[in-house]
Structure formats: structure tokens, C-alpha cells
Amino acid sequence: MTYKTILAAVDTTDEAEDILEVAREIAEERGAKISAVTVIRPIADFYVNLYSMLDASPDAGIEALATERTTAWLTDLAKRYGIDAGAVKVIVGTPAVEIRHLAKKIGADLIVLGTHGRQGLGLMLGSTASAVLHGAPCDVLAVKVRAEGSEQGD
């Protein structure tokens, strides 16, 4: 399979480095370019009851600040993996939906993301990874990331 455009979808944990490392290895091997994305869930997802009582504007400042700080973090991290700042995106939305949409928009051949697989159906594949896989416009590589404190082989 020829990969020319790789989308590395990461969250804001230390595991992001594992995902970017895998994406970089594939990109170097295949001569591909990498884009990186982090998706921040809207504040309304966390505080739906409170949000319903507020005007939509109060959360805009929080989401803007979260987006700004996450963009700075991801841009710095991506730079260490040879990813151009212009190829870094931080999006507010539903992770699986936004990852699939961005992959289609940039013409990605491969999405690389992590999976924890800790609970329920997630024992097989993490919920975001599973949702990205179903309906992805390209190949998806789910990298098994170890839970904090777990031993290799667990």
C-alpha cells in the first residue's frame, strides 16, 4: 500500500508521542507527509445541563482558550517529529466525526491513532478508534497504547 498523506490523531496525553513516532516511522519509510490533529470535545458535552441554562457565549472563551493552548502544545510536539506547523489542527467537536472529516478533506491515505481498549466494546478497540474505523475514508492503524502503570505484555 502506498501512503502519501498520513493523519496522526492524538489526544493530549503522553501517549501522543507514541502515535506520532509510529506515524513518523511510516512516513519516513513511505516518503509520506504527516498532519496531526487533536479534537477537543465541546464544553457542552461535559456540562449539558448547565449549558442548557446559559447563553451559548459563556463557553466560547473556555473553548477558545483550550484550543489556543492545545494548538501551542501540539505544534511544539509535532515540530519534534518533523511535522510542519501548518499541518497541525486542533478542532472542537466529536473526535471520530472530526477525524474522519479532516482525513477526507486532506486526502489522507492513512489515519494513525491510539487505542486503549479498556472497557465494554473498547476491550477490542477503543471507542474513538472504533468509531473512526467505521466510516473512515482510508486505512486506519490503531496503535495499542499501554495504560499508565501497566506492564509490557499485560
N, C-alpha and C positions, 0 to 999 in steps of 0.2 A: 504494500500500500504506500502511495506517495502522499506525504503530508507536507504542505507548504505553509499553512496557516494554523497555528495551534492556539487555542484559548485555554489559559490556565485559570480556573475558577477557584478562588481561595477564600477562606474566612479569615478573621482577624486573630487567629491563634498562632502559636509557634509551628503548627503543622503546615502552615502556608509555605514554609521553606521546603518541606519535603515535596510538596506538589510542584513548586517552581523548579526544584532540582530535577525531577523526573521530566518535566516539560523541556527544560534546557538540554538534557541528555538526548531526548528525541529530536529536538530542533537541530542540535549540532550534527547528529547522525544523518538527518534528512535534509539539511540545508533549509530549514523552515524558519519562519518568523513567529514570535510569540507575542500574544496580547494577554494581559492579566486583568481580571475583574473580581471585585468584591461586591456583593449585593447586601445592602442594609435593609432590614425589614422596616416598613413604616412604623412610626411611633404608635399609630392607631392599632396595629396588630397586638401591641403589648398592653395598651390601656383602652381597649374598645369601649368599656362602659364610661370611663371618664371622658374619652374623646367625643362620645356622642352628646355630651353635655356642653362641650366647648365649641367655640367658633373654630374653623379649620386652621386659622392663622397661628395660634399659640405654638403648635408643634413644628411649624416651619423653621423656627430658629434652632430648635434642637436637632432636627434632621439636617439642616444646613451645616451646623457645627460638626455633627457626626460625619457628614460627607467630606467636609474640609479636612478634618483630622485623619480620617481613614485614607483619603487621597494622598496626603502627605506621607503617611506610613507606607502605603502600598507603592507609591512612586519610589521611595527610598529603598524598599525591599526589592522591587523589580530591577532597579538600577544595578544592584549587586549580582543579579542573574542575567545581565546584559539585555534587559528589556527597556526599550525607549519609553520615556515619559509619555509620549503621545499615544502609546499603545496600552496605557493604564486607564481603566474605567472604574468608577465607583457609582453604583446605581441604587436608588431607593426603590424597592419593590419586593416581589415574591422571588426568592432566589432561582428556583427552577425555571420559571417563566422568563425571567430576565436573562439568564444564562443562555437558554435556547434562542431567545430573540437576538441577542448580541452575536452568538455564533453564526446565525443565519446572515445577519447584517454585514459582518466582516468576512463572510465566506470561509469560515473555519472548516478545516478538514478533520480536526480532532479537538475534542474537549478533554482536558485533563482536570480531574477533581479528586477530592479525598472522600473516603467513606469510613465512618466509624462502625456502623453495623452493631449498635449496642442494644436495641430493644425491638420487640414486635417484629414486623416485617423487616425492620432495619437490621435484624440479625443476619440477613442475607446481604443486604445492601442498604446503606444509609438512606434516609427518606429523601433528602435533596438529590443525592446521586441517582436514586431510583426514578425520581420524577424527571430529572434531566434526561436520563436514558430513554424514557418513554416519550417519544416525540422529538428527539434530537435530530437536527438536520445533517448530522455527520457522525463519525465514530466517537465513542466515549470511552476513555480509560479511567476507571475508578481505582485509585491508589489506596490500598489499605493502610490507614494510619493507626498507629498504636494509641490506645487510651493512656492517659497520663498514669504513670505508676505501674503499667503492665510490663510484663517481661516478654522478650522475643519468644515467639512460639506460642503465646497464650491465645 
